[in-house]
Amino acid sequence: MHPNPAYRAPGRDRNLAFARDRGFGTLALNGPAGPLLSHVPVLIAPDGQSADLHLVRSNPIARAALPAPAVIAVSGPDGYVSPDWYGMADQVPTWNYVAVHLRGTLTALPESGMRDMLDRQSAAFEAGLAPKPAWTLDKMTAEARDRMMRQILPFRLHIEEVAGTWKLSQNKPDEVRLRASERLPEGMGSDLALLAGLMRDPPGA
């Protein structure tokens, strides 16, 4: 997380809502030979106290000694900001972005809970595609479904700390930040239109 408090304003609820809407993050924990990382869909509980995920059995994290401290990093829009866009002298290039870190303890769940987790995950993500009829596991043949489920395992991160960085040029005068936001879609990064919109109206501003 960025140390500048100007970029840390949204608070726990806004950060959790952002992570919940993104639905995807990088799970990290320490392994015997160094950090272990895995990119996973994440389903955050309504109360924000936990996040459910699943891993293939062959994933090194699935074979790690658990419970263990872990973090899920959820990345949002990001983009390069040219100093020429500010209209101010003596500026330097930077990269604006949004990211949320969920820290806590990763535990393995009973394998018997795998079907329930998949049902909840698919229901949550399919809801975002409405009015398309929701896909469910029942659309698979029993043989294919059972074979797939034997390959994955359920896990839960018990969330103990939520922190977010919303680096949106809040350290610049409003008119300077707005000028940069207008030019941002010309640049490089991901979800530049969304990032520009956040720069125009930063959370907590």
KENU-389253 format. One record per residue: residue in one letter; x, z, y of N, C-alpha, C in turn; residue number from 1. Coordinates in Angstrom, 1 decimal. Each point is the difference from the previous one (the first is absolute). Last residue first. Layout:
REM residues N
['A', [X, Z, Y], [X, Z, Y], [X, Z, Y], NUM];
...
//
This chain:
REM residues 205
['A', [-12.6, -1.6, 12.9], [0.4, -0.4, 1.4], [-1.1, 0.5, 1.0], 205];
['G', [-0.1, 0.3, -5.0], [0.5, 1.2, 0.8], [0.4, -0.3, 1.4], 204];
['P', [-0.1, -4.1, -3.2], [-0.7, 1.3, -0.3], [0.7, 1.1, 0.8], 203];
['P', [0.2, -5.0, 2.0], [0.6, 0.9, -1.0], [-0.7, 1.2, -0.3], 202];
['D', [-0.9, -4.9, 2.0], [-0.8, 1.3, 0.1], [0.6, 1.0, -1.1], 201];
['R', [2.1, -4.2, 0.7], [-0.9, 0.0, 1.2], [-0.7, 1.3, 0.2], 200];
['M', [2.6, -0.8, -3.8], [0.9, 0.2, 1.1], [-0.9, 0.0, 1.3], 199];
['L', [-2.1, -1.0, -4.0], [0.4, 1.5, 0.0], [0.9, 0.3, 1.2], 198];
['G', [-1.2, -4.5, -0.8], [-1.1, 0.7, 0.4], [0.2, 1.5, 0.1], 197];
['A', [3.4, -2.8, -1.7], [-0.2, -0.2, 1.5], [-1.2, 0.7, 0.5], 196];
['L', [0.9, 0.1, -4.6], [1.0, 0.8, 0.7], [-0.2, -0.2, 1.5], 195];
['L', [-2.7, -2.6, -2.8], [-0.4, 1.3, -0.1], [1.0, 0.9, 0.8], 194];
['A', [1.1, -4.5, -0.3], [-1.2, 0.2, 0.8], [-0.5, 1.4, 0.0], 193];
['L', [3.6, -1.2, -2.8], [0.4, 0.1, 1.4], [-1.2, 0.1, 0.9], 192];
['D', [1.3, 0.3, -5.1], [-1.2, 0.4, 0.6], [0.2, 0.1, 1.6], 191];
['S', [4.6, -0.4, -1.9], [-1.2, -0.1, -0.9], [-1.2, 0.6, 0.8], 190];
['G', [4.8, -2.6, 1.7], [-0.4, 1.3, -0.5], [-1.2, -0.2, -0.9], 189];
['M', [2.4, -2.6, 4.5], [0.2, 0.1, -1.4], [-0.5, 1.4, -0.5], 188];
['G', [-1.7, -3.0, 4.6], [1.2, 0.5, -0.6], [0.0, 0.0, -1.5], 187];
['E', [-3.5, -0.9, 3.4], [0.9, -1.1, -0.1], [1.2, 0.3, -0.9], 186];
['P', [-3.5, 3.2, 1.1], [-0.4, -1.0, -1.1], [0.9, -1.2, -0.1], 185];
['L', [0.8, 3.4, 3.5], [0.4, 0.4, -1.3], [-0.5, -1.0, -1.1], 184];
['R', [-0.7, 0.2, 5.0], [0.9, -1.0, -0.6], [0.3, 0.3, -1.5], 183];
['E', [-2.9, 2.8, 2.6], [-0.6, -1.4, 0.1], [1.0, -1.0, -0.6], 182];
['S', [1.2, 4.6, 0.2], [-1.0, -0.2, -1.0], [-0.6, -1.5, 0.1], 181];
['A', [3.1, 1.5, 3.3], [0.7, -0.2, -1.3], [-1.1, -0.3, -1.1], 180];
['R', [-1.6, 1.2, 4.2], [0.7, -1.3, 0.1], [0.7, -0.4, -1.3], 179];
['L', [-2.0, 4.3, 0.4], [-1.0, -1.1, -0.1], [0.6, -1.4, 0.1], 178];
['R', [2.8, 3.8, 0.7], [-0.4, 0.0, -1.4], [-1.0, -1.1, -0.2], 177];
['V', [1.3, 0.8, 4.4], [1.1, -0.6, -0.8], [-0.4, -0.1, -1.5], 176];
['E', [-2.9, 2.2, 3.0], [0.0, -1.5, 0.3], [1.1, -0.7, -0.8], 175];
['D', [-0.4, 4.8, -0.4], [-1.1, -0.7, -0.6], [0.1, -1.5, 0.3], 174];
['P', [4.6, 2.7, -0.2], [-1.2, 0.0, 0.8], [-1.1, -0.8, -0.6], 173];
['K', [3.3, 1.9, -3.6], [0.1, -0.9, 1.2], [-1.3, 0.2, 0.9], 172];
['N', [0.7, 2.1, -4.3], [1.1, 0.6, 0.9], [0.2, -0.9, 1.2], 171];
['Q', [-2.9, -1.0, -3.8], [-0.7, 1.0, 0.9], [1.0, 0.6, 1.0], 170];
['S', [0.3, -3.7, -3.6], [0.5, -0.1, 1.4], [-0.7, 1.0, 0.9], 169];
['L', [-0.7, 0.0, -4.8], [-0.8, -1.0, 0.7], [0.4, -0.2, 1.5], 168];
['K', [0.6, 2.7, -5.0], [0.9, -0.4, 1.0], [-0.5, -1.2, 0.7], 167];
['W', [-1.5, 4.0, -3.3], [-0.8, -1.1, 0.6], [0.9, -0.5, 1.2], 166];
['T', [0.4, 3.3, -4.7], [0.7, -0.6, 1.2], [-0.8, -1.2, 0.4], 165];
['G', [-1.1, 4.8, -3.2], [-0.1, -1.4, 0.4], [0.8, -0.4, 1.2], 164];
['A', [-1.2, 3.9, -4.3], [0.7, -0.3, 1.2], [-0.1, -1.5, 0.3], 163];
['V', [-1.7, 4.5, -3.4], [-0.3, -1.4, 0.4], [0.6, -0.2, 1.4], 162];
['E', [0.2, 3.6, -4.7], [0.4, -0.3, 1.4], [-0.3, -1.5, 0.3], 161];
['E', [-1.1, 2.0, -4.2], [0.3, 1.2, 0.7], [0.3, -0.2, 1.5], 160];
['I', [-2.6, -2.4, -4.7], [0.6, -0.2, 1.4], [0.1, 1.3, 0.7], 159];
['H', [0.2, -1.8, -5.2], [-0.7, 1.0, 0.7], [0.6, 0.1, 1.4], 158];
['L', [-0.3, -4.1, -3.6], [0.8, 0.7, 0.9], [-0.8, 1.0, 0.7], 157];
['R', [-0.4, -2.5, -5.0], [-0.6, 0.5, 1.2], [1.0, 0.7, 0.9], 156];
['F', [-0.8, -3.8, -4.6], [0.7, 1.1, 0.7], [-0.7, 0.4, 1.3], 155];
['P', [-0.5, -3.1, -5.2], [-0.5, 0.5, 1.3], [0.9, 1.1, 0.6], 154];
['L', [1.1, -4.5, -3.3], [-0.2, 1.4, 0.0], [-0.4, 0.5, 1.3], 153];
['I', [0.4, -4.9, -3.4], [0.1, 0.7, 1.3], [-0.4, 1.5, -0.2], 152];
['Q', [-0.2, -3.4, -3.5], [1.3, -0.3, 0.6], [0.2, 0.8, 1.3], 151];
['R', [-4.0, -0.1, -2.8], [1.1, 0.6, -0.8], [1.3, -0.1, 0.7], 150];
['M', [-3.9, -2.2, 1.7], [0.0, 1.5, 0.3], [1.1, 0.7, -0.8], 149];
['M', [-0.8, -4.7, -0.7], [0.5, 0.3, 1.3], [0.2, 1.4, 0.3], 148];
['R', [-2.1, -1.2, -4.0], [1.4, -0.4, -0.1], [0.7, 0.3, 1.4], 147];
['D', [-4.6, 0.6, -0.4], [0.7, 1.1, -0.7], [1.5, -0.3, -0.1], 146];
['R', [-2.9, -3.3, 1.9], [0.0, 1.2, 0.8], [0.8, 1.1, -0.6], 145];
['A', [-0.7, -4.0, -2.4], [0.9, -0.2, 1.1], [0.2, 1.2, 0.9], 144];
['E', [-3.2, 0.2, -3.6], [1.4, -0.2, -0.5], [1.0, -0.1, 1.1], 143];
['A', [-4.7, 0.1, 1.0], [0.5, 1.3, -0.3], [1.5, -0.1, -0.5], 142];
['T', [-1.6, -3.6, 3.5], [-0.4, 0.3, -1.4], [0.7, 1.4, -0.3], 141];
['M', [-1.4, -0.8, 5.1], [1.0, -0.3, -1.0], [-0.5, 0.2, -1.4], 140];
['K', [-2.5, 1.1, 3.8], [0.1, -1.4, 0.0], [1.0, -0.5, -1.0], 139];
['D', [-0.7, 4.6, 1.2], [-1.0, -0.4, -1.0], [0.0, -1.6, -0.1], 138];
['L', [2.5, 2.5, 3.3], [0.7, -0.2, -1.3], [-0.9, -0.5, -1.1], 137];
['T', [-1.2, -1.4, 5.0], [0.1, 1.3, -0.7], [0.8, -0.3, -1.3], 136];
['W', [-1.4, -2.3, 5.2], [0.6, -0.2, -1.3], [0.1, 1.4, -0.6], 135];
['A', [-3.7, -1.5, 3.8], [1.2, 0.8, -0.3], [0.5, -0.3, -1.4], 134];
['P', [-2.7, -3.4, 3.4], [-0.2, 1.0, -1.0], [1.3, 0.6, -0.5], 133];
['K', [-0.4, -1.7, 5.0], [0.4, -0.5, -1.3], [-0.4, 1.0, -1.1], 132];
['P', [-0.5, 0.3, 5.1], [-1.1, 0.2, -1.0], [0.3, -0.7, -1.4], 131];
['A', [3.6, 2.6, 1.5], [-1.5, -0.2, 0.1], [-0.3, -1.0, 1.0], 130];
['L', [4.4, 1.9, -1.2], [-0.3, -1.4, -0.2], [-1.5, -0.3, 0.1], 129];
['G', [2.1, 4.4, 0.1], [0.4, -0.7, 1.1], [-0.3, -1.5, 0.0], 128];
['A', [-0.9, 2.9, -3.7], [-0.9, 0.2, 1.1], [0.4, -0.7, 1.3], 127];
['E', [2.8, 0.1, -3.9], [-1.0, -1.0, 0.0], [-1.0, 0.1, 1.1], 126];
['F', [3.3, 3.4, -0.6], [0.5, -1.2, 0.6], [-1.0, -1.2, 0.0], 125];
['A', [-1.3, 4.2, -1.9], [0.4, 0.2, 1.4], [0.5, -1.3, 0.6], 124];
['A', [-1.1, 0.1, -4.6], [-1.2, 0.1, 0.8], [0.4, 0.1, 1.5], 123];
['S', [3.5, 0.0, -3.1], [-0.6, -1.3, 0.1], [-1.3, 0.0, 0.9], 122];
['Q', [2.2, 4.2, -1.0], [0.8, -0.9, 0.8], [-0.6, -1.4, 0.3], 121];
['R', [-2.2, 3.1, -2.9], [0.0, 0.5, 1.4], [0.8, -1.0, 0.9], 120];
['D', [0.1, -0.7, -4.7], [-1.4, -0.3, 0.5], [-0.1, 0.4, 1.5], 119];
['L', [4.0, 1.0, -2.2], [-0.1, -1.5, 0.2], [-1.4, -0.3, 0.5], 118];
['M', [0.8, 4.5, -1.2], [0.8, -0.4, 1.2], [-0.2, -1.5, 0.3], 117];
['D', [-2.0, 1.7, -3.9], [-0.7, 0.5, 1.2], [0.8, -0.4, 1.2], 116];
['R', [1.9, -1.0, -4.1], [-1.1, -0.8, 0.2], [-0.7, 0.4, 1.3], 115];
['M', [3.6, 2.6, -1.5], [0.4, -1.3, 0.5], [-1.2, -0.9, 0.3], 114];
['G', [0.5, 4.7, -1.9], [-0.6, -0.3, 1.3], [0.3, -1.3, 0.6], 113];
['S', [1.7, 1.7, -4.2], [-1.4, -0.1, -0.1], [-0.7, -0.3, 1.3], 112];
['E', [4.6, 1.1, -0.4], [-0.3, -1.4, -0.3], [-1.5, -0.3, -0.1], 111];
['P', [1.9, 4.1, 3.0], [-0.2, -0.3, -1.4], [-0.4, -1.5, -0.2], 110];
['L', [3.2, 1.2, 4.1], [-1.4, 0.3, -0.4], [-0.2, -0.3, -1.5], 109];
['A', [4.5, 1.3, 3.3], [-0.6, -1.0, -0.9], [-1.4, 0.6, -0.4], 108];
['T', [2.7, 0.8, 4.8], [-0.3, 0.5, -1.3], [-0.6, -1.1, -0.9], 107];
['L', [2.8, 1.1, 5.1], [-0.6, -0.9, -0.9], [-0.1, 0.6, -1.4], 106];
['T', [0.1, 2.0, 5.3], [0.5, 0.1, -1.4], [-0.7, -1.0, -0.9], 105];
['G', [1.0, -0.5, 5.5], [-0.6, 1.0, -0.9], [0.6, 0.0, -1.3], 104];
['R', [-0.7, -3.1, 5.0], [0.9, 0.7, -0.8], [-0.7, 1.1, -0.9], 103];
['L', [-0.8, -4.8, 3.0], [-0.7, 1.0, -0.7], [1.0, 0.7, -0.9], 102];
['H', [0.3, -3.4, 4.6], [0.6, 0.6, -1.2], [-0.9, 1.1, -0.5], 101];
['V', [-0.5, -4.7, 3.3], [-0.4, 1.3, -0.4], [0.7, 0.5, -1.2], 100];
['A', [0.4, -4.0, 4.3], [0.3, 0.4, -1.4], [-0.5, 1.5, -0.1], 99];
['V', [0.4, -4.7, 3.6], [-0.8, 1.2, -0.4], [0.4, 0.3, -1.4], 98];
['Y', [2.7, -2.8, 4.3], [-0.6, 0.1, -1.3], [-0.9, 1.2, -0.1], 97];
['N', [3.9, -3.3, 3.2], [-1.1, 0.9, 0.0], [-0.7, 0.0, -1.4], 96];
['W', [5.1, -1.1, 2.1], [-1.0, -0.4, -1.0], [-1.1, 1.1, 0.0], 95];
['T', [4.0, -2.0, 3.8], [-0.4, 1.1, -0.9], [-1.0, -0.6, -1.0], 94];
['P', [4.0, -1.3, 4.3], [-0.9, -0.3, -1.1], [-0.5, 1.2, -0.8], 93];
['V', [1.5, 0.8, 5.1], [0.6, -0.5, -1.2], [-1.1, -0.3, -1.0], 92];
['Q', [0.8, 0.4, 5.8], [-0.7, 0.4, -1.2], [0.7, -0.5, -1.2], 91];
['D', [0.8, -0.5, 5.1], [0.7, 1.0, -0.8], [-0.8, 0.5, -1.2], 90];
['A', [-3.0, -2.1, 3.8], [1.4, -0.1, -0.2], [0.5, 1.0, -1.0], 89];
['M', [-5.0, -2.2, 0.0], [0.7, 1.1, 0.6], [1.5, -0.2, -0.3], 88];
['G', [-3.9, -2.4, -1.8], [0.0, -0.3, 1.4], [0.7, 1.1, 0.8], 87];
['Y', [-1.0, -0.7, -5.0], [-0.4, 1.1, 0.8], [-0.1, -0.3, 1.5], 86];
['W', [1.4, -3.0, -3.6], [-1.4, 0.1, 0.2], [-0.4, 1.1, 0.9], 85];
['D', [4.5, -0.9, -1.5], [-0.4, -1.0, 1.1], [-1.5, 0.2, 0.3], 84];
['P', [2.2, 2.4, -3.6], [0.1, 0.6, 1.4], [-0.4, -0.9, 1.1], 83];
['S', [-2.0, -0.4, -5.1], [1.1, -0.4, 0.8], [0.1, 0.7, 1.4], 82];
['V', [-2.0, 1.4, -5.0], [-0.3, -0.1, 1.4], [1.2, -0.4, 0.8], 81];
['Y', [-2.1, -0.2, -5.5], [1.1, 0.0, 0.9], [-0.5, -0.1, 1.5], 80];
['G', [-3.0, 2.1, -4.2], [0.4, -1.2, 0.7], [1.2, 0.2, 1.0], 79];
['D', [-4.1, 2.0, -4.0], [1.3, 0.2, 0.6], [0.4, -1.3, 0.7], 78];
['P', [-4.4, 2.9, -2.8], [0.5, -1.1, 0.7], [1.4, 0.3, 0.6], 77];
['G', [-0.9, 3.2, -3.8], [-1.0, -0.7, 0.7], [0.6, -1.2, 0.7], 76];
['S', [1.2, 3.7, -4.4], [0.4, -0.8, 1.1], [-1.2, -0.8, 0.6], 75];
['V', [1.1, 4.6, -3.1], [-1.0, -1.0, 0.2], [0.4, -0.8, 1.3], 74];
['A', [2.3, 3.5, -3.9], [0.2, -0.6, 1.4], [-1.0, -1.1, 0.1], 73];
['I', [0.6, 4.7, -3.2], [-0.6, -1.4, 0.1], [0.1, -0.5, 1.4], 72];
['V', [2.7, 4.0, -3.1], [-0.5, -0.5, 1.2], [-0.6, -1.4, -0.2], 71];
['A', [1.7, 4.9, -2.9], [-0.1, -1.4, 0.2], [-0.6, -0.3, 1.3], 70];
['P', [1.8, 4.2, -3.8], [-0.3, -0.4, 1.4], [0.1, -1.5, 0.1], 69];
['A', [-1.4, 2.0, -4.7], [1.2, -0.1, 0.8], [-0.4, -0.4, 1.4], 68];
['P', [-1.9, 1.7, -5.5], [-0.2, -0.4, 1.4], [1.3, 0.0, 0.8], 67];
['L', [1.0, -2.0, -3.8], [-1.0, 0.3, 1.0], [-0.6, 1.4, -0.4], 66];
['A', [4.3, -3.8, -1.1], [-0.5, 1.4, -0.2], [-0.9, 0.4, 1.1], 65];
['A', [0.4, -5.2, -1.4], [0.8, 1.0, 0.7], [-0.6, 1.4, -0.4], 64];
['R', [-1.6, -4.6, -1.3], [0.8, 0.8, -1.0], [0.8, 1.1, 0.7], 63];
['A', [-2.7, -3.0, 2.5], [-0.9, 0.5, -1.0], [0.7, 0.8, -1.1], 62];
['I', [2.5, -2.2, 3.4], [-0.7, 1.2, 0.6], [-1.0, 0.6, -1.1], 61];
['P', [2.4, -4.1, -1.0], [0.8, 1.2, 0.0], [-0.6, 1.3, 0.5], 60];
['N', [-2.8, -4.1, -2.2], [0.5, 0.4, 1.3], [0.9, 1.2, -0.1], 59];
['S', [-2.6, -2.0, -3.7], [1.4, -0.3, 0.1], [0.6, 0.3, 1.4], 58];
['R', [-4.7, 0.5, -1.0], [0.7, 1.0, -0.8], [1.6, -0.2, 0.2], 57];
['V', [-3.3, -1.4, 4.0], [0.2, -0.5, -1.4], [0.9, 1.0, -0.7], 56];
['L', [-3.1, 1.8, 3.9], [1.2, -0.7, -0.2], [0.1, -0.5, -1.4], 55];
['H', [-3.7, 2.0, 4.1], [0.4, -0.1, -1.3], [1.2, -0.9, -0.1], 54];
['L', [-2.9, 3.6, 3.6], [0.6, -1.2, -0.2], [0.3, -0.2, -1.5], 53];
['D', [-2.5, 3.4, 4.2], [0.1, -0.4, -1.4], [0.7, -1.4, -0.1], 52];
['A', [-0.1, 4.5, 3.6], [0.0, -1.5, -0.1], [0.2, -0.4, -1.4], 51];
['S', [-1.7, 4.7, 3.3], [0.7, -0.6, -1.1], [-0.1, -1.6, 0.1], 50];
['Q', [-2.0, 3.1, 3.2], [0.9, 0.9, -0.7], [0.8, -0.6, -1.1], 49];
['G', [-3.7, -1.7, 3.1], [1.4, -0.2, 0.4], [1.0, 0.9, -0.7], 48];
['D', [-5.0, -0.7, -0.5], [0.5, 1.2, 0.7], [1.4, -0.1, 0.4], 47];
['P', [-2.0, -3.5, -2.6], [-0.8, 0.2, 1.3], [0.5, 1.2, 0.8], 46];
['A', [3.5, -2.4, -3.2], [-1.2, 0.7, -0.2], [-0.7, 0.2, 1.3], 45];
['I', [3.2, -4.2, -1.2], [0.1, 1.3, 0.6], [-1.4, 0.7, -0.1], 44];
['L', [2.9, -4.0, -2.6], [-1.4, 0.4, 0.3], [0.1, 1.4, 0.5], 43];
['V', [3.5, -4.5, -0.7], [-0.2, 1.4, 0.2], [-1.4, 0.3, 0.4], 42];
['P', [3.8, -4.0, -2.3], [-1.3, 0.3, 0.7], [-0.3, 1.5, 0.0], 41];
['V', [5.2, -1.7, -0.2], [-1.2, 0.4, -0.8], [-1.3, 0.0, 0.9], 40];
['H', [5.8, -0.7, -0.9], [-1.0, -0.5, 0.9], [-1.4, 0.0, -0.7], 39];
['S', [4.9, 2.9, -0.6], [-1.0, -0.8, -0.7], [-1.1, -0.4, 1.1], 38];
['L', [5.4, 2.6, -0.8], [-1.1, -0.6, 0.8], [-0.9, -0.8, -0.8], 37];
['L', [4.3, 4.0, -0.2], [-0.9, -0.9, -0.7], [-1.1, -0.4, 0.9], 36];
['P', [5.3, 2.2, 0.8], [-1.4, -0.2, 0.3], [-0.7, -1.0, -0.9], 35];
['G', [4.3, 2.3, -2.1], [-0.3, -0.4, 1.3], [-1.5, -0.2, 0.2], 34];
['A', [2.1, 1.3, -4.1], [1.0, -0.9, 0.5], [-0.2, -0.4, 1.4], 33];
['P', [-3.1, 2.9, -2.4], [1.3, 0.5, -0.3], [1.2, -0.8, 0.6], 32];
['G', [-4.6, -0.2, 2.7], [0.3, -0.1, -1.4], [1.4, 0.5, -0.3], 31];
['N', [-4.1, 0.6, 4.1], [1.4, 0.0, -0.4], [0.1, -0.1, -1.5], 30];
['L', [-4.0, -2.3, 2.9], [0.5, 1.3, -0.4], [1.4, -0.1, -0.5], 29];
['A', [-4.5, -3.2, 2.4], [1.5, 0.3, -0.2], [0.2, 1.5, -0.4], 28];
['L', [-3.8, -4.4, 0.9], [0.2, 1.3, -0.5], [1.4, 0.2, -0.3], 27];
['T', [-3.0, -3.3, 3.4], [1.2, 0.1, -0.8], [0.2, 1.4, -0.5], 26];
['G', [-4.8, -2.7, 1.2], [1.2, 0.6, 0.6], [1.1, 0.0, -1.0], 25];
['F', [-5.7, -1.3, 1.3], [1.2, -0.5, -0.7], [1.2, 0.7, 0.7], 24];
['G', [-4.6, 0.2, 1.7], [-0.2, 0.0, -1.4], [1.3, -0.3, -0.9], 23];
['R', [-1.9, 0.1, 5.0], [1.0, -0.9, -0.5], [-0.1, -0.1, -1.5], 22];
['D', [-2.8, 3.1, 2.2], [-0.4, -1.4, 0.2], [1.0, -1.0, -0.5], 21];
['R', [1.0, 4.6, -0.2], [-1.1, -0.3, -0.9], [-0.5, -1.4, 0.1], 20];
['A', [3.3, 1.7, 3.0], [0.6, -0.2, -1.4], [-1.1, -0.4, -1.0], 19];
['F', [-1.4, 1.0, 4.4], [0.9, -1.2, 0.0], [0.5, -0.3, -1.4], 18];
['A', [-2.3, 4.0, 0.7], [-0.9, -1.1, 0.1], [0.7, -1.4, -0.1], 17];
['L', [2.5, 4.0, 0.3], [-0.6, -0.1, -1.3], [-1.0, -1.2, 0.0], 16];
['N', [2.0, 1.1, 4.1], [1.0, -0.5, -0.9], [-0.6, -0.2, -1.4], 15];
['R', [-2.7, 1.9, 3.3], [0.2, -1.4, 0.3], [1.0, -0.6, -1.0], 14];
['D', [-0.8, 4.6, -0.4], [-1.2, -0.7, -0.4], [0.2, -1.5, 0.3], 13];
['R', [3.5, 3.1, 1.3], [-0.2, -0.1, -1.4], [-1.2, -0.9, -0.4], 12];
['G', [2.5, -0.9, 4.8], [-0.5, 1.1, -0.8], [-0.3, -0.3, -1.4], 11];
['P', [1.8, -2.7, 4.2], [-1.4, -0.1, -0.6], [-0.5, 1.2, -0.8], 10];
['A', [4.6, -0.7, 2.6], [-1.2, 0.6, 0.6], [-1.3, 0.0, -0.9], 9];
['R', [5.2, -1.4, 0.2], [-0.6, 0.8, -1.1], [-1.3, 0.6, 0.4], 8];
['Y', [3.4, -2.5, 2.7], [-0.5, -0.9, -1.1], [-0.7, 0.7, -1.1], 7];
['A', [2.1, 2.1, 3.8], [-1.0, -0.9, 0.6], [-0.6, -0.9, -1.1], 6];
['P', [3.6, 3.2, -0.9], [-1.4, 0.5, -0.1], [-1.1, -0.9, 0.6], 5];
['N', [4.9, -1.3, -2.3], [-0.6, 0.1, 1.3], [-1.5, 0.4, -0.1], 4];
['P', [2.9, -0.8, -3.9], [0.1, 1.3, 0.6], [-0.7, 0.1, 1.4], 3];
['H', [-1.3, -3.1, -4.4], [0.8, -0.1, 1.2], [0.0, 1.3, 0.7], 2];
['M', [-0.4, -0.5, -5.4], [-0.8, 0.0, 1.2], [0.9, 0.0, 1.3], 1];
//
